[in-house]
């Protein structure tokens, strides 16, 4: 069963997830690695003009909640996900090499303001939901909540490793600091709260956070589940496999739309399948009928053209020149 075709839509919020291969725990409390990841997030956000609401990196996976007002979602994740892999190789000596990610990232559209807020809290409450700690204040890794609700902008240093590694082959005594650029990581306020002052917005979001934290703790304790913070002598080596990961295969059901309103969800699914049907028809015309000028729906990509790898013979080149 193939992956579903991608749709890039500039006016819809995206919730994205990607997991490590074999659910290996590489995203642990490694401060230098986290700083480099956040720096590259800031760099890619600026380069591709994204509107970032939330970001989480924890254990075996990472999440982004963002808008892509100029499109280029595919370009953003190509660069950012690749930079995370390279950063891990630099900062984790036990990493065996090879690809980091299990498969391509999953993407769901989030159409309404209420749904965006729901996914925001889902993202920032990852440490509590996964049973690491009872409150995000006790989480030792990075959490974007306070930066996002207080409007805090942080600067991170990003090394241009491509230029540095190229120059050090023939330049003597080069300084890595000469290849550093500062990028600012900033989050956008959730839609629907534009009229609030920064202090009022932060207070309201913090109150909601505490209520949701309490509910999550209560649910875990009712199910007999504990928290890792209670196991003081627990040592988890880098790269260990998660004990009870959330796993899926390419055949597993994945929602295309994250929406709590049935009417909106129905309307969005109708739009989605209309786009999918148009893409299938254009793809058939392009790949089967040989129509290289087939028009694809906006925001969707044409399938691979395997004839691009065809190597021209000398006879073909002479024929092409004669034409």
N, C-alpha and C positions, 0 to 999 in steps of 0.2 A: 504493500500500500504506500503510495508516494506521499510526501509531505504536502500540505495544502499550499496553494500559491500565496505569496505575500501580497498585501495591499498596503500601500503607503498613502495615508490620508492626512493632509495638513491640519484639518480642523477637528481631529479626534485625539484624545489622550490615549497613550499606550502604556500598558503594564507588561513588563517583560521579565522573563526568568530564564536563567541558564544554570546548569549543574555540572559539576566536575565528573570526569569519567569514573566509573565504579563507585560513585558517591564517596570519594576520598576527601578527608578533612584537611584541606590545605589552607583554608581561610581561618586561621587562628589568630591569637593575640601576637602579631608580629608588627610592631609599630612602624618600622622602616618600610616594610612591604605595603602597609595600609597607606602611608603617606604618598608613596609612589603611585599607587592605584588612584588615590584621590586627585593627585596632580594630573594624571592622564585623563581622569574624568573631567576635570576643569578644562583641560586643553581641548579635548574632543567636543565638549559642550560649546565652547567658544567657536571652534572651527566650523561646526555644523549648525550653529544657531539654535540649539535646543532649549526648551523651557523645562527645567528640572524641578519636580516637586519633592521627590524622595529617592533615596538610594540606600541599599543595604547590601553588605557583604559579610557572610557568616557561614562558617563551617564548610558546607559543600556547595553553596550556591550564592547567587547574587540577584537582586531585584532592582529595576528602575521604573519609576513612574514619571513619565515625561511627555511633552508635546514636541512635535517636529514640524514647526510652522513653515519651513522651507523644504520639507521632504528630507531626503538624504538619510533616512533611518538606517538603511542597509550600509551606507558608508560609515556612519557613526559606529555601529556595532562591529563592523569589520576592523576598524582601527582600535576601538576601545578594548574589545575582547582579546584581540591580539596583543595589545600592550599589557594586559593583566597576565597573560601567559609568560611574556618575556620578563616582567617584573618578578614573578614567582621564581623563575629560574635564577635570577640574580640574588634573591634574598633567602632562598630556602636550599641549603646545600644537599639535603636528602632527596630533593625532587629528582626522579629518575629520567626526566626528559620526555620528549614526545608531546602529543597534543594534550591539553588540559581539559577540554570540554567534552562531555559525553556526546552531545549532538548540537545542532544549531539552537539558538534561543527560541523560546515560545513567546508569542505576542498575542495579547488580548486587548480589544478596544474598550475604553471606559467612557461612555457617552455623556453622563450627567454629573453635575457638581456633587451631588450626594454620593455617587459611586466613586468619584475621584477621592473624596474624603475617606470613604471606607477603605479603599486600597492604600491610601496614605498611612492610616493607622495599622493596617495589616503589615505594611512594610516596616514601620518603625518598631512594632511590637514583636518582631521575629524572635529576639532572645527569650521573651517570656513564653510565646507560643511553643517554642521548641524545647522548653524546659531547662534553659541554661540558668536563668535567674528570675527572681520574683518581680523585679522592677528593672527598667532599662538603666537606671542610675547605677546599678551594680554590675552592669555589663562592662567588661574590660576592653572590648573591641570598639570599633567606630560605630556610632549611631548618629544619624542626621537630624534627629527630632529637634533638639534645642537650636541648632543652627537654622533650621527651616522655619520654626515658629518665631524666633527672635530676630530674624533678618540678618544673621551674622554671616559675613563674607570672610573667607579664609584664603590666604595665599599659599601656594605650594610651588616648590621648585621642581622643574622638569628638565632632565638632561637630554639633550639631543644626541642620543647614543649612536645614531647612524653617522652623523657628521664627526662625532668624537672618534669612533672606531676607524673611520676612513682616514682622518688626519693623523692619528697616532702611528700609522704605518710608515709615514715618511717625515713627520715633524718630531723634533726632539724636545723633551721637557715641556710638553703641553700640559696645561692646567684644566682639569675637568670643570672648574668654576666658570671658565670662559664659554662653556657650552650649556649653561643653565639659563632657563627662562622662567619667569614667575607668571603663574596663571591663578586667577581668582575663581574659587568654587562658590557659587551662590545658588540659593534655592528660591523658587517663586512661591508666593503666598497662594494658598488654595483658593480657587474661584468661589465667589459668593461672600467673601469676607473683606472686600475692598474698602468698605466704609469704616472699619474698625481701626483704631490706632494700633501701633505696634505692640504696646504694653497690653491693651485689651485683648488683642488677638492671641498673644502668647499665653495670657492667663486663661482664656477660654479653651485653647487647645490643650494646655497642661491639665486642666480640670477633666476634660474628656479622656485624656490619656490615663489619668489615675483611675477613673471609673472602669475603663476597659481593662487595665492591668488587674484590678481587683477581681473582675469577672473571670478572666483567664486563669488566675491563680485558683479561684474557687472551683472552676471546672476541672483543672488538673488534679487537685486534691480529692475531688469527689470521685474521679476515675482511678484513684490510687497511684497517680503518677507523681514523682518527686521532681526535684530540681538539682542540676549538677552542682550548683553552688553549695549544697549541703554536704557534698562528698569532698571533704577537705583534702584528702590524700590522692584524689583521682589525677592520674597523669595520662594524657592522651597524646601519643607521638604524632608528629606531622605525617600526613598521608594515610593515617589509619582509616579504615572504612567505617562509615557511620553505622551505628547499631540498628536503628529503626528509621531508615531514610524514607522520604516520600519519593517513590520511584514510579516511573511510567515507561511505556514503550511507544514507538511511533504509531502503534495501533490503538493506544489508549485514547479515551474521550478527552478532548480539551475544549473548553468553551471558547468561542470566538468573540463573544461579547460578555462583559462583566456588568450586569445591570440588574437592579432589584425591582425595576418597574416592568411589569409584563407587557404593557402597551409599547413602551420604548424598545424593549428587547425584541418584540415581534417585528417592529418596524426596521430595526437594525439588522435582524437576521434576513429579512426580505431583501434589503439592500446588499447584504453580503452574498447571498446566493445568486442574485442578479449579476453581480460582479464576477462571481465564480463561473456562471454559465457563459457570460460574454468572453471570459478568458479562455474557457475550454474551446469555444467555437473558433476564436482567433488562433489558438494554438494548433487546432486541427488543420486550419487553412495554411498555417505557416509551415508545420512540420510534415504533414501528410500530402497536402495538395501542392506544396512548393511555392506558395504565395509569399514571397519575401517582403512584400509591402503590406502585409496584414496589419490591421490597426488593433492594438491592445487597449483595454480599458485604462483610464488614467490612474497612475499609481501602481500599476502592475507591470511585471517584467515578462518579456518573451522567454520561452524555454531555450535551453542550450541548442546551438546549431552545430551538430557534430561534423558537418561538412567543412567547418572552418579549419579543421585540422588536416584537410586533404592537401597532399603535396603535389604540386604541378609537375608534370613531366616536361621534358624538352619539347615534345610535340605540342603539349598544351600551351606552352609559352609562345611558340611560333604562331599558333592559331590565334592566341590573344593579341599578339602584335599585329597580325594581318587584319584582324577585325578593327 
